Amino acid sequence: MLPYAIIGAGPMGLCTARRLSQYQIPWIGFEIHDNVGGLWDVDNPTSTMYNSAHLISSKKQTEFTDFPMNDEVPTYPAHHHLKTYFQDYARHFDLYKGYRFGHKVIEIIRKDDHWLIKVETSGQETSYEVAGVLLANGTLHHPNHSENVGDFAGQQIHAAQYKNPAIFKDKRVLIVGCGNSGCDIAVDAVHQAKSVDMSVRRGYYFLPKFIKGQPSDSLGGKIKLPKRLKQWVDSFLIRMIIGKPSDFGLPDPDYRMYESHPVINSHFLHHIGHGDIKPRPSIKYVSDKTVEFSDGSTGSYDLILEATGYKLDYPFIDQTHLNWQGFAPQLYLNVFNPAHNQIFVMGMVEAAGLGWQGRDDQAHMVALYLRQKLDNQPSARRLEQTIEQQFAKRIVGGMEYLELERMAYYVDKATYLKSLHREIKRLKSDLTPAPTKMTNAEPANVN
């Protein structure tokens, strides 16, 4: 029996491997780096993490519920805490032995009724035959570059390249983009740069990390409110606590709260209020080191940093195998392809508060499906029928998300988890006793 391949050893790859092992499904993992952790390991060549990065959600709302973080880990862990956490997770669930480290996947192609994976390691190309592939290589690797009109004579980089604030030393800095990374980096820059401006094209909701000493994402939820009412109440409360963005010279959002990702930062507005960061509108034209903005104002800069987000990128597989339409693959529950081609997109899901446990639930569902499919159980066939009928249905729970590339795979947390848990329950309905020992199948090396 051929194993299934898992691409990536970040949090999504690890919980996928753990769940496949739980249901005795043979697997092999491929990871470009020499250890687990994904982008949370800043030494990983594909990591887009920077030295000052911390979680924007609290540890209790983010961790795997059956593998909690240690008490000494702070409320908002830094990247090095998380690197250790994932290494501990991999050891606890005995996942290291299933991974091939230092293996870069360069191509995945169909071969008869299975798949061929070509990898590069130590300058040599090797191929493996596998039953199917679970893509868990992450969504924050391929930079989404802005399109400047004109040519900039200074230094221009994307946030993906940023590591250390020393790069801003004594420079006039313009940061393009006001998402979480952009605001984090702007706060870094004020301690080094000669000046810091930020070009902001649209409005954002800003939330502090702590309210009354508690992480802000842990408050509320005890009283369930209708979505529209909760959006209004939460927006009103935040406005009462910190004010409107326009109070700080920023555009107010023209959409309801949670219809785009809020900015979770306790220092950004502080620095704007103290004149350390100057808001600017969108860029109109760039010439030499001068930038003209949409309101006719200008500024001179030595460095432009694009905090403009990331594009989904699975460069080693043809998009037709992913049912790619528009900005993202169109998949049932953001995972299952209507073609039933044994390609599963893992972790291509974002939602406020989903955390890694929500992604582990996703992996649990997929592992159960594969187990039931191998055992030729009716529940697997029922799920396949559902996939064919509902693959294009987004799980938005009535939310009107902005039509942005990064929002193309956003879901409503409560609705999405309810759907995952329903499918898990259905798949468990005819689950047969599992084998006592995992099948030690190996991929067929065709070189």
Sequence and secondary structure as in RCSB ss.txt:
>XXXX:A:sequence
MLPYAIIGAGPMGLCTARRLSQYQIPWIGFEIHDNVGGLWDVDNPTSTMYNSAHLISSKKQTEFTDFPMNDEVPT
YPAHHHLKTYFQDYARHFDLYKGYRFGHKVIEIIRKDDHWLIKVETSGQETSYEVAGVLLANGTLHHPNHSENVG
DFAGQQIHAAQYKNPAIFKDKRVLIVGCGNSGCDIAVDAVHQAKSVDMSVRRGYYFLPKFIKGQPSDSLGGKIKL
PKRLKQWVDSFLIRMIIGKPSDFGLPDPDYRMYESHPVINSHFLHHIGHGDIKPRPSIKYVSDKTVEFSDGSTGS
YDLILEATGYKLDYPFIDQTHLNWQGFAPQLYLNVFNPAHNQIFVMGMVEAAGLGWQGRDDQAHMVALYLRQKLD
NQPSARRLEQTIEQQFAKRIVGGMEYLELERMAYYVDKATYLKSLHREIKRLKSDLTPAPTKMTNAEPANVN
>XXXX:A:secstr
   EEEE  SHHHHHHHHHHHHTT  EEEEESSSSS GGGSTTSTT    TT B SS HHHHSBTTB   TTS S
S BHHHHHHHHHHHHHHTT GGGEEET EEEEEEEETTEEEEEEEETTEEEEEEESEEEE S SSSEE     SE
EE SEEEEGGG   GGGGTT EEEEE  SHHHHHHHHHHTTT SEEEEE  S   EE SEETTEEGGGSS SS  
 HHHHHHHHHHHHHHHH  GGGGT    SS TTSS  EE SSHHHHHHTTSSEEE  EEEEEETEEEETTS EEE
 SEEEE   EE   TTS GGGGTEETTEE  BTTTB TT  SEEE S  B TT HHHHHHHHHHHHHHHHHHHHT
T HHHHHHHHHHHHHTT    TT      GGGTTB  HHHHHHHHHHHHHHHHTT     SS      EE  
